[in-house]
Amino acid sequence: MTGKRLLLHLCCAPDGTVPWPTLAEGGYAVEGFFYGSNIHPQEEYCLRLEAVRSLVKAQKGVFHGAPYDPDRWLEAVGEWKDEPEGGKRCLLCFRLQLEAAADFAAEREIPFLATTLTISPHKDVAAINAIGAAVASSRGLSWIGTIWRKGGGFTRSVAESCRLGLYRQNYCGCLYSRRGDDSFEKA
């Protein structure tokens, strides 16, 4: 592996289809990191984990994963369980994911950190980049705050994930983002 080492936080495989090759073309030696403790139920987590592994294989990359610990995640965000989607709970979830990635990068002396979260048209990219920059800085890392949805990034990610046959989920991940869906059973 050549280039500047960078840990790419992968919220899901489809969202990594544009950032990963773009960063690699930019001279970074990209390694993928999947958190996933926010994903419910466990069957959904397993589908997404398998998709991330497929993406990493397609990119001929390196995979790292945090242990699946949904109880810890639920405890951390429980105070904000009644918040609307996109509210304080989501910001805390982004922080938890990016802190896990930053801790992993710092422990392994990977100097650069980025996330795929900014490819979604449904997320607050300014807030994500502010959180990412603060988390990275506090651990001595450099934050790469690219807004991946710009320039048709999201549309390209949909096409590329279809081309690769990656599982595309229909909700953010947590059990709270599925409220009102009668087919969903809480983990």
C-alpha positions as YAML, in Angstrom:
chain: A
units: angstrom
residues:
- id: 1
  name: MET
  ca: [0.00, 0.00, 0.00]
- id: 2
  name: THR
  ca: [1.42, 3.36, -1.02]
- id: 3
  name: GLY
  ca: [0.32, 6.90, -0.25]
- id: 4
  name: LYS
  ca: [-0.74, 8.73, 2.88]
- id: 5
  name: ARG
  ca: [-2.71, 6.41, 5.15]
- id: 6
  name: LEU
  ca: [-6.33, 7.44, 5.62]
- id: 7
  name: LEU
  ca: [-9.09, 5.79, 7.62]
- id: 8
  name: LEU
  ca: [-12.44, 6.13, 5.88]
- id: 9
  name: HIS
  ca: [-15.39, 5.80, 8.22]
- id: 10
  name: LEU
  ca: [-18.02, 3.82, 6.29]
- id: 11
  name: CYS
  ca: [-21.58, 4.38, 7.46]
- id: 12
  name: CYS
  ca: [-22.65, 1.83, 4.82]
- id: 13
  name: ALA
  ca: [-21.25, 0.27, 1.67]
- id: 14
  name: PRO
  ca: [-23.23, 2.27, -0.93]
- id: 15
  name: ASP
  ca: [-22.07, 5.54, 0.59]
- id: 16
  name: GLY
  ca: [-18.44, 4.41, 0.28]
- id: 17
  name: THR
  ca: [-18.57, 3.76, -3.47]
- id: 18
  name: VAL
  ca: [-17.62, 7.33, -4.43]
- id: 19
  name: PRO
  ca: [-15.36, 8.47, -1.56]
- id: 20
  name: TRP
  ca: [-13.10, 5.39, -1.52]
- id: 21
  name: PRO
  ca: [-11.86, 5.49, -5.14]
- id: 22
  name: THR
  ca: [-11.78, 9.29, -5.16]
- id: 23
  name: LEU
  ca: [-9.53, 9.38, -2.09]
- id: 24
  name: ALA
  ca: [-7.34, 6.62, -3.53]
- id: 25
  name: GLU
  ca: [-7.00, 8.56, -6.79]
- id: 26
  name: GLY
  ca: [-6.01, 11.57, -4.65]
- id: 27
  name: GLY
  ca: [-2.99, 9.71, -3.29]
- id: 28
  name: TYR
  ca: [-4.39, 8.23, -0.08]
- id: 29
  name: ALA
  ca: [-3.89, 4.65, 1.03]
- id: 30
  name: VAL
  ca: [-7.49, 4.12, 2.14]
- id: 31
  name: GLU
  ca: [-8.49, 1.71, 4.87]
- id: 32
  name: GLY
  ca: [-12.18, 1.21, 5.64]
- id: 33
  name: PHE
  ca: [-13.72, 1.35, 9.12]
- id: 34
  name: PHE
  ca: [-17.28, 0.20, 9.88]
- id: 35
  name: TYR
  ca: [-18.88, 1.00, 13.24]
- id: 36
  name: GLY
  ca: [-22.47, -0.31, 13.05]
- id: 37
  name: SER
  ca: [-23.57, -0.43, 16.71]
- id: 38
  name: ASN
  ca: [-26.28, 2.08, 15.80]
- id: 39
  name: ILE
  ca: [-27.85, -0.37, 13.35]
- id: 40
  name: HIS
  ca: [-30.94, -2.31, 14.38]
- id: 41
  name: PRO
  ca: [-31.96, -5.07, 14.27]
- id: 42
  name: GLN
  ca: [-28.90, -7.32, 14.22]
- id: 43
  name: GLU
  ca: [-30.04, -8.94, 10.96]
- id: 44
  name: GLU
  ca: [-29.86, -5.51, 9.32]
- id: 45
  name: TYR
  ca: [-26.41, -4.97, 10.81]
- id: 46
  name: CYS
  ca: [-25.27, -8.28, 9.27]
- id: 47
  name: LEU
  ca: [-26.60, -7.30, 5.83]
- id: 48
  name: ARG
  ca: [-24.75, -3.99, 5.99]
- id: 49
  name: LEU
  ca: [-21.55, -5.55, 7.32]
- id: 50
  name: GLU
  ca: [-21.52, -8.05, 4.45]
- id: 51
  name: ALA
  ca: [-22.08, -5.22, 1.95]
- id: 52
  name: VAL
  ca: [-19.18, -3.25, 3.46]
- id: 53
  name: ARG
  ca: [-16.94, -6.31, 3.15]
- id: 54
  name: SER
  ca: [-17.98, -6.61, -0.52]
- id: 55
  name: LEU
  ca: [-17.11, -2.96, -1.12]
- id: 56
  name: VAL
  ca: [-13.71, -3.36, 0.55]
- id: 57
  name: LYS
  ca: [-13.03, -6.42, -1.61]
- id: 58
  name: ALA
  ca: [-14.05, -4.54, -4.77]
- id: 59
  name: GLN
  ca: [-11.66, -1.73, -3.79]
- id: 60
  name: LYS
  ca: [-8.92, -4.27, -3.00]
- id: 61
  name: GLY
  ca: [-8.71, -2.55, 0.37]
- id: 62
  name: VAL
  ca: [-8.31, -3.17, 4.05]
- id: 63
  name: PHE
  ca: [-11.31, -3.68, 6.33]
- id: 64
  name: HIS
  ca: [-11.54, -2.75, 10.01]
- id: 65
  name: GLY
  ca: [-14.67, -3.11, 12.09]
- id: 66
  name: ALA
  ca: [-15.70, -2.03, 15.54]
- id: 67
  name: PRO
  ca: [-17.37, -4.65, 17.74]
- id: 68
  name: TYR
  ca: [-21.16, -4.68, 17.46]
- id: 69
  name: ASP
  ca: [-22.47, -3.25, 20.75]
- id: 70
  name: PRO
  ca: [-26.03, -1.95, 20.27]
- id: 71
  name: ASP
  ca: [-26.76, -1.87, 24.01]
- id: 72
  name: ARG
  ca: [-23.95, 0.63, 24.57]
- id: 73
  name: TRP
  ca: [-25.23, 2.75, 21.66]
- id: 74
  name: LEU
  ca: [-28.82, 2.66, 22.98]
- id: 75
  name: GLU
  ca: [-27.61, 3.73, 26.43]
- id: 76
  name: ALA
  ca: [-25.58, 6.60, 24.95]
- id: 77
  name: VAL
  ca: [-28.46, 8.03, 22.89]
- id: 78
  name: GLY
  ca: [-31.36, 7.05, 25.17]
- id: 79
  name: GLU
  ca: [-31.89, 10.55, 26.49]
- id: 80
  name: TRP
  ca: [-32.70, 11.68, 22.94]
- id: 81
  name: LYS
  ca: [-34.80, 8.70, 21.81]
- id: 82
  name: ASP
  ca: [-37.84, 10.93, 21.23]
- id: 83
  name: GLU
  ca: [-35.96, 13.47, 19.13]
- id: 84
  name: PRO
  ca: [-37.05, 13.77, 15.51]
- id: 85
  name: GLU
  ca: [-34.85, 12.30, 12.80]
- id: 86
  name: GLY
  ca: [-31.98, 14.72, 12.15]
- id: 87
  name: GLY
  ca: [-32.06, 16.09, 15.72]
- id: 88
  name: LYS
  ca: [-29.73, 15.81, 18.71]
- id: 89
  name: ARG
  ca: [-29.81, 12.01, 18.70]
- id: 90
  name: CYS
  ca: [-28.45, 11.91, 15.15]
- id: 91
  name: LEU
  ca: [-25.68, 14.38, 15.95]
- id: 92
  name: LEU
  ca: [-24.67, 12.26, 18.94]
- id: 93
  name: CYS
  ca: [-24.76, 9.14, 16.76]
- id: 94
  name: PHE
  ca: [-22.45, 10.80, 14.22]
- id: 95
  name: ARG
  ca: [-20.11, 11.76, 17.08]
- id: 96
  name: LEU
  ca: [-20.07, 8.20, 18.47]
- id: 97
  name: GLN
  ca: [-19.26, 6.76, 15.06]
- id: 98
  name: LEU
  ca: [-16.55, 9.31, 14.30]
- id: 99
  name: GLU
  ca: [-15.01, 8.99, 17.78]
- id: 100
  name: ALA
  ca: [-14.74, 5.23, 17.33]
- id: 101
  name: ALA
  ca: [-13.07, 5.74, 13.95]
- id: 102
  name: ALA
  ca: [-10.74, 8.44, 15.29]
- id: 103
  name: ASP
  ca: [-9.72, 6.31, 18.28]
- id: 104
  name: PHE
  ca: [-8.97, 3.43, 15.92]
- id: 105
  name: ALA
  ca: [-6.95, 5.67, 13.58]
- id: 106
  name: ALA
  ca: [-4.98, 7.22, 16.44]
- id: 107
  name: GLU
  ca: [-4.16, 3.82, 17.95]
- id: 108
  name: ARG
  ca: [-2.80, 2.63, 14.61]
- id: 109
  name: GLU
  ca: [-1.07, 5.89, 13.71]
- id: 110
  name: ILE
  ca: [-3.27, 6.49, 10.66]
- id: 111
  name: PRO
  ca: [-2.92, 10.28, 10.29]
- id: 112
  name: PHE
  ca: [-5.94, 11.11, 8.12]
- id: 113
  name: LEU
  ca: [-9.64, 10.58, 8.80]
- id: 114
  name: ALA
  ca: [-12.69, 11.00, 6.54]
- id: 115
  name: THR
  ca: [-16.29, 9.84, 6.50]
- id: 116
  name: THR
  ca: [-18.87, 8.76, 3.94]
- id: 117
  name: LEU
  ca: [-21.69, 10.41, 5.92]
- id: 118
  name: THR
  ca: [-21.56, 13.55, 3.77]
- id: 119
  name: ILE
  ca: [-22.78, 11.78, 0.63]
- id: 120
  name: SER
  ca: [-26.35, 11.56, 1.93]
- id: 121
  name: PRO
  ca: [-28.77, 14.28, 0.83]
- id: 122
  name: HIS
  ca: [-30.58, 13.76, 4.17]
- id: 123
  name: LYS
  ca: [-27.75, 14.63, 6.56]
- id: 124
  name: ASP
  ca: [-26.40, 17.95, 7.87]
- id: 125
  name: VAL
  ca: [-22.96, 18.01, 6.26]
- id: 126
  name: ALA
  ca: [-21.83, 21.17, 8.08]
- id: 127
  name: ALA
  ca: [-22.55, 19.53, 11.44]
- id: 128
  name: ILE
  ca: [-20.88, 16.27, 10.38]
- id: 129
  name: ASN
  ca: [-17.74, 18.09, 9.24]
- id: 130
  name: ALA
  ca: [-17.65, 20.18, 12.44]
- id: 131
  name: ILE
  ca: [-17.91, 17.03, 14.55]
- id: 132
  name: GLY
  ca: [-15.34, 15.22, 12.43]
- id: 133
  name: ALA
  ca: [-12.85, 18.08, 12.55]
- id: 134
  name: ALA
  ca: [-13.17, 18.40, 16.35]
- id: 135
  name: VAL
  ca: [-12.89, 14.65, 16.93]
- id: 136
  name: ALA
  ca: [-9.90, 14.30, 14.59]
- id: 137
  name: SER
  ca: [-8.10, 17.32, 16.04]
- id: 138
  name: SER
  ca: [-8.55, 16.07, 19.60]
- id: 139
  name: ARG
  ca: [-6.66, 12.91, 18.62]
- id: 140
  name: GLY
  ca: [-3.94, 14.58, 16.56]
- id: 141
  name: LEU
  ca: [-5.45, 13.55, 13.21]
- id: 142
  name: SER
  ca: [-6.12, 15.54, 10.06]
- id: 143
  name: TRP
  ca: [-9.76, 15.68, 8.98]
- id: 144
  name: ILE
  ca: [-10.63, 15.43, 5.29]
- id: 145
  name: GLY
  ca: [-14.02, 17.17, 5.21]
- id: 146
  name: THR
  ca: [-15.16, 16.50, 1.67]
- id: 147
  name: ILE
  ca: [-18.87, 16.87, 0.93]
- id: 148
  name: TRP
  ca: [-19.28, 13.79, -1.23]
- id: 149
  name: ARG
  ca: [-22.83, 14.53, -2.40]
- id: 150
  name: LYS
  ca: [-21.64, 17.56, -4.37]
- id: 151
  name: GLY
  ca: [-21.36, 17.23, -8.12]
- id: 152
  name: GLY
  ca: [-23.80, 14.35, -8.33]
- id: 153
  name: GLY
  ca: [-21.95, 12.21, -5.79]
- id: 154
  name: PHE
  ca: [-25.08, 10.68, -4.33]
- id: 155
  name: THR
  ca: [-26.47, 9.77, -7.77]
- id: 156
  name: ARG
  ca: [-23.11, 8.23, -8.73]
- id: 157
  name: SER
  ca: [-23.10, 6.23, -5.47]
- id: 158
  name: VAL
  ca: [-26.52, 4.76, -6.29]
- id: 159
  name: ALA
  ca: [-25.37, 3.72, -9.76]
- id: 160
  name: GLU
  ca: [-22.07, 2.29, -8.51]
- id: 161
  name: SER
  ca: [-23.67, 0.34, -5.66]
- id: 162
  name: CYS
  ca: [-26.12, -1.16, -8.20]
- id: 163
  name: ARG
  ca: [-23.22, -2.04, -10.50]
- id: 164
  name: LEU
  ca: [-21.43, -3.78, -7.63]
- id: 165
  name: GLY
  ca: [-24.62, -5.48, -6.41]
- id: 166
  name: LEU
  ca: [-24.37, -3.92, -2.95]
- id: 167
  name: TYR
  ca: [-27.23, -4.08, -0.49]
- id: 168
  name: ARG
  ca: [-28.92, -0.65, -0.24]
- id: 169
  name: GLN
  ca: [-30.84, -0.04, 2.96]
- id: 170
  name: ASN
  ca: [-34.01, 2.05, 3.13]
- id: 171
  name: TYR
  ca: [-33.45, 3.72, 6.51]
- id: 172
  name: CYS
  ca: [-30.56, 5.33, 8.35]
- id: 173
  name: GLY
  ca: [-30.01, 2.43, 10.69]
- id: 174
  name: CYS
  ca: [-31.22, 2.93, 14.22]
- id: 175
  name: LEU
  ca: [-34.48, 1.62, 15.57]
- id: 176
  name: TYR
  ca: [-35.69, 5.20, 16.09]
- id: 177
  name: SER
  ca: [-35.31, 5.96, 12.38]
- id: 178
  name: ARG
  ca: [-37.85, 3.19, 11.71]
- id: 179
  name: ARG
  ca: [-40.65, 4.60, 13.90]
- id: 180
  name: GLY
  ca: [-44.06, 4.10, 12.40]
- id: 181
  name: ASP
  ca: [-43.01, 1.11, 10.33]
- id: 182
  name: ASP
  ca: [-45.27, -1.72, 11.52]
- id: 183
  name: SER
  ca: [-43.11, -4.35, 9.83]
- id: 184
  name: PHE
  ca: [-40.16, -3.48, 12.05]
- id: 185
  name: GLU
  ca: [-39.53, -5.38, 15.26]
- id: 186
  name: LYS
  ca: [-37.31, -3.67, 17.79]
- id: 187
  name: ALA
  ca: [-34.07, -5.40, 18.60]
...
